Amino acid sequence: MTPHGATTAVEAPARAGWREWVGLAVLCLPTMLTTLDISVMFLALPRMSGDLGADATQQLWITDIYAFTMAGFLVMMGTLGDRIGRRKVLLFGAAAFVVTSVLAAYASSTGILIGARALLGVAGATVMPSVLALIRNMFRDPRQMGTAMSAWGSSVMLGLILGPVAGGLVLGAFWWGSIFLMAVPVMGLLLLVGPFVLPESRDPAAGKLDLTSVALSLVAILPPIYGFKELGRSGPELVPIAAILAGVFFFLVFVRRQRTLRNPLLDLSLFADRAVTAALLLALLSAFAMAGTSMMVSLYLQLVEGLSPVAIGLWMVIPSLGMIVAVNLAPLVARKIRPAYVLAAGSAIAAVGMVVLTVANGSGGLAAFLVGLVVVYFGVGSDGTLSPFLIMSSVPPEKAGAAGALSSTFNEFGAALGIAVLGLVGSTVYRTQITVPAGVHDANAAESLPGAVSAAERYPAEVSAALLDSGRAAFSSGLHVVTIVTAVLFAGLAVLAVVGLRRFPATGAPQESRV
């Protein structure tokens, strides 16, 4: 069977010119901004919480609401772009991002800040699907598209790298609201230049937007995202489990409705393409492994190794640069070798890196730990580029927005699920391994390392040292188990890549062989 978008005639696709490459540079800026906005919040949170008087629950909503609303609106925005135009949706989202960024910067209360962050997430949901869809339509030549996807993947990583660095510099000179104003020049440039270098594209056969499907998609996505994050934070509780079950129910209702509509919000036929399904599954499981492990690694570096958040951000530049190298190298290799084998090799390398982390966590020290992270990030980098490439190149151009939304949504789900499941694994091991010294009467100390660190401040030095030593050892044991689990998972992803994508040819192969 010929996959969506396959070309059987020997006809070279049109090659992109200078306008498309300038357009790509403009598209990479908002992509970088959306990831930067997530990472920079952790540095600004203590100061803004102090100024606004935010309690612990409000602080969690300040950090999480952006990701919640962005995940919930991805499908809608991607499909909306297919219907009314991807450039139009992107530029509207950019304008909304500017307005809500200013609102967040000058928020006078916690409620206003949380509301502004929620609206920022809705505006941010226009970026990923529209950018991927526009890249799909601007770069029809497979080689050029591979290069464009590398640049896009690098911008994602640059946002994560620059978040702590740029945030630290800005917060050192200005008030906390200045981190939101960083969006104004970036989105302003997109609004000024975008209309001249970005082509408009849409699905000419798309029908009206089904508002019932939009509502169902929101209640199918938002409750599970919330539930998974809460499970990772506080363990099994009734409310997050109920939220996940409610999301599953509404997801089934959503799917059933899509099958009955002539113009569904989400075209389920996209999943009929084996390359799309396999690439989406790879993206989800890779995000699962990386998000859960990254959370544990961040806590390890801060609470076991004793590094400050800024120091962690600076140290993490090293493995992140390894990922950028892989992001740009993988498409070049995929021109000669089938993407399945490139992805399988990347997953195998990531598995080796997790084994290195397992050993380093025991006695290798910080240097060995960073070596393991470099290997992991380098291995995962191939998936960061090739999975979106395979998804976008396997669907017809008119469905590019929906495909881009699927790619982004699967990443969000994978990350939330990874934080919940792997966080639960780590905390379970912690609870079974920690020995709370006699005289310590604090339930939180036995539940998590942050709880032990907080409790240790209230006890004499000898008791405090014993509690911290036991807590750190227990947490290291939990991280040890998590890295073993993810090593096995990455080994399984290597097999999945070969089995699910082995028929997809090298991207430099002649067009007529793409079957």
Disulfide bonds with the S-S distance in Angstrom:
none
